[in-house]
Amino acid sequence: MHEWSIAEGIVDVLLEMFKDKKLREVDIKIGELRDLDLDVLRSALNILSESRSLKGLKFNLHVSKARFKCLNCGEEWGLEKALEMVEETIGAESVIIEESGSELPLHFIPSLIIGLQKCPSCGMMDIAIDSGRELEITRVVVEDDRS
């Protein structure tokens, strides 16, 4: 579960950047291509922040939708269309079977999504990811210590 190591990194950054400040709230943008379990991430952030002098800190997690763009014709599309194209490209025989069910290999190697699809409009494979890979602290609210 990489959610725990990501949570640890976020908490470390907050502690380093705001050493002597009391933090109230933090907004984090997470791209849907990160394929993170937000409940696990939120739980990890809460547990780690409580145990590392960030008691009471509220974490707001915001998901950034994946958007793809053809560099040839400019067509844009989202994750649902991309997953359809990937499934068509690799076929049902390439699905990975696990105890919990079957999955596309993208769950294990998310960067494959760019190389396994082509533009739904012109058919070219010259594709860019415009959004969906973010993992950023976008806002930090510091408690006003003026009394």
Secondary structure, DSSP 8 states (H G I E B T S, - for coil): -HHHHHHHHHHHHHHHHTTT--EEEEEEEEEGGG---HHHHHHHHHHHHHHTT-TT-EEEEEEE--EEEETTT--EEEHHHHHHHHHHHH-GGG-EEETTEEE-GGGT-TTHHHHT---TTT----EEEEES--EEEEEEEE-----
